[in-house]
Amino acid sequence: MFELSFLYFQWLFPIVVTLHNLEEAIWLPAWSQTAGKWHAKVGKREFRFAVLVLTVLAYGLTYLSWSNGPESVWSYLNCGYILAMLLNVFLPHVAATIALRQPCPGVWTAVACNLPINSLLLYLAFHDQWITGMTFLIFAPFTVAGIALSIPLLFFVGKQLPTCKRRNSSRSC
């Protein structure tokens, strides 16, 4: 009989983060140039660097949660990141889409993937006792805030990276 278990289903988290970040990496930098208050203008290089780091973080935290088990610090950090991506569905994606009356880059995967899968994952994490309510209430705000605050820093670091220029159809940095 097939049973839903956070142990294995948590691996859906980095997969949906990857899909969501790919959608954003393709369309968000250009969109940000006209998004006004909904998103600061951001270039391709720094944005793609930031989402690459955040995607790798999702895989790393999931691995550490999976390998260290229930109620480990890694499980709480992973579930905090899951919550951050769940909140990200509404702010900015759904809110910007409604306010601007046009799809915000990332809204499709946010609503179709992040919302249902991350909701299920948090449900399973509590149901399977991978996390408990009180400890999660302590970890979650710090994890969400840490991820949100890391984004401008990642943009800054990404902007400092050397630019590769094409010369006679070969790349050099």
C-alpha positions as CSV (number, residue, x, y, z in Angstrom):
1,M,0.0,0.0,0.0
2,F,1.3,3.5,-0.9
3,E,1.7,5.8,2.0
4,L,2.6,9.5,2.0
5,S,5.7,10.1,4.1
6,F,7.6,13.2,4.7
7,L,10.8,11.2,4.7
8,Y,10.7,10.7,1.0
9,F,8.2,13.3,-0.2
10,Q,10.4,16.1,1.1
11,W,12.5,15.6,-2.0
12,L,9.7,17.2,-4.0
13,F,10.7,20.5,-2.3
14,P,13.9,21.1,-4.2
15,I,12.3,19.9,-7.4
16,V,9.5,22.5,-7.2
17,V,12.0,25.2,-6.1
18,T,14.1,24.3,-9.2
19,L,11.0,24.6,-11.5
20,H,9.9,27.9,-9.9
21,N,13.4,29.4,-10.0
22,L,13.8,28.4,-13.7
23,E,10.5,30.1,-14.5
24,E,11.7,33.3,-12.7
25,A,15.3,33.1,-14.1
26,I,13.9,33.2,-17.6
27,W,11.4,36.0,-17.3
28,L,11.9,38.0,-14.1
29,P,14.9,40.1,-14.9
30,A,13.2,41.7,-18.0
31,W,9.9,42.0,-16.1
32,S,11.6,43.7,-13.2
33,Q,12.6,46.6,-15.4
34,T,8.9,47.7,-15.5
35,A,7.5,46.2,-12.3
36,G,7.7,49.4,-10.3
37,K,7.3,48.8,-6.6
38,W,6.7,45.1,-7.1
39,H,10.3,44.2,-7.7
40,A,13.5,46.2,-7.8
41,K,15.2,46.3,-11.1
42,V,17.6,43.4,-11.3
43,G,19.9,42.1,-14.1
44,K,20.1,38.6,-15.4
45,R,23.5,37.8,-13.9
46,E,22.7,38.7,-10.3
47,F,19.2,37.3,-10.4
48,R,20.3,34.0,-11.8
49,F,23.2,33.8,-9.3
50,A,20.8,34.4,-6.4
51,V,18.3,31.7,-7.6
52,L,21.1,29.3,-8.2
53,V,22.3,29.7,-4.6
54,L,18.8,29.4,-3.2
55,T,18.1,26.3,-5.4
56,V,21.3,24.6,-4.2
57,L,20.3,25.6,-0.6
58,A,17.0,23.8,-1.1
59,Y,18.8,20.6,-2.2
60,G,21.3,20.9,0.7
61,L,18.7,21.4,3.4
62,T,16.5,18.6,2.1
63,Y,19.5,16.2,2.1
64,L,20.5,17.3,5.6
65,S,16.9,16.9,6.8
66,W,16.5,13.5,5.1
67,S,19.8,12.2,6.5
68,N,19.4,13.6,10.1
69,G,15.8,12.8,10.5
70,P,12.9,14.1,12.6
71,E,13.3,17.1,14.9
72,S,16.9,17.8,13.7
73,V,17.8,21.4,13.2
74,W,18.0,20.6,9.5
75,S,14.4,19.5,9.4
76,Y,13.3,22.7,11.0
77,L,15.4,24.8,8.6
78,N,14.1,22.8,5.7
79,C,10.5,23.3,6.8
80,G,11.2,27.0,7.4
81,Y,12.4,27.2,3.8
82,I,9.3,25.3,2.7
83,L,7.1,27.9,4.6
84,A,9.1,30.7,2.9
85,M,8.3,29.3,-0.5
86,L,4.7,28.9,0.5
87,L,4.4,32.5,1.6
88,N,6.2,33.5,-1.6
89,V,3.2,32.3,-3.6
90,F,1.1,35.1,-2.2
91,L,3.8,37.8,-1.7
92,P,4.8,38.8,-4.3
93,H,3.5,36.5,-7.0
94,V,-0.3,36.4,-6.5
95,A,-0.4,40.0,-5.1
96,A,1.7,41.4,-8.0
97,T,-0.3,39.5,-10.6
98,I,-3.6,41.0,-9.2
99,A,-2.2,44.5,-8.7
100,L,-0.5,44.7,-12.2
101,R,-3.3,42.7,-13.9
102,Q,-0.8,40.6,-15.7
103,P,1.1,37.4,-14.7
104,C,4.1,38.0,-12.6
105,P,7.1,35.7,-13.5
106,G,6.9,32.7,-11.3
107,V,3.2,32.9,-10.6
108,W,2.4,29.8,-12.7
109,T,4.8,27.5,-10.8
110,A,4.0,29.2,-7.5
111,V,0.3,28.4,-7.8
112,A,0.5,25.1,-9.6
113,C,3.5,23.6,-7.8
114,N,4.6,25.5,-4.7
115,L,1.2,26.0,-3.2
116,P,-0.1,22.4,-3.3
117,I,3.2,20.6,-2.8
118,N,4.6,22.8,0.0
119,S,1.2,22.8,1.8
120,L,1.3,19.0,1.6
121,L,4.9,18.9,2.8
122,L,4.2,21.0,5.9
123,Y,1.2,18.9,6.6
124,L,3.3,15.7,6.4
125,A,6.1,17.2,8.4
126,F,3.7,17.8,11.3
127,H,1.7,14.6,10.8
128,D,4.9,12.4,10.7
129,Q,6.3,14.4,13.7
130,W,9.4,15.6,11.8
131,I,8.7,18.9,13.3
132,T,6.7,20.1,16.3
133,G,4.6,23.2,16.5
134,M,6.4,25.1,19.3
135,T,9.9,24.6,17.9
136,F,8.7,25.3,14.4
137,L,7.2,28.6,15.6
138,I,10.7,29.5,16.8
139,F,12.6,28.4,13.8
140,A,10.2,29.5,11.0
141,P,10.3,33.3,11.4
142,F,14.1,33.3,11.5
143,T,14.4,31.0,8.5
144,V,11.9,33.0,6.4
145,A,13.5,36.3,7.4
146,G,17.0,34.9,6.8
147,I,16.0,33.8,3.3
148,A,14.3,37.1,2.5
149,L,17.3,39.2,3.8
150,S,19.8,37.0,1.9
151,I,18.2,37.9,-1.5
152,P,19.6,41.5,-1.7
153,L,23.0,40.2,-0.5
154,L,23.0,37.5,-3.2
155,F,22.0,40.1,-5.8
156,F,25.0,42.2,-4.6
157,V,27.4,39.3,-4.8
158,G,26.0,38.2,-8.2
159,K,26.5,41.7,-9.6
160,Q,30.2,41.6,-8.5
161,L,30.9,38.4,-10.5
162,P,33.0,38.8,-13.6
163,T,31.2,39.1,-16.9
164,C,31.9,36.7,-19.7
165,K,32.2,38.3,-23.1
166,R,32.0,36.6,-26.4
167,R,34.9,37.0,-28.8
168,N,34.7,35.5,-32.2
169,S,32.1,32.9,-31.0
170,S,34.2,31.7,-28.0
171,R,33.6,32.8,-24.5
172,S,36.2,34.3,-22.2
173,C,35.9,35.8,-18.8
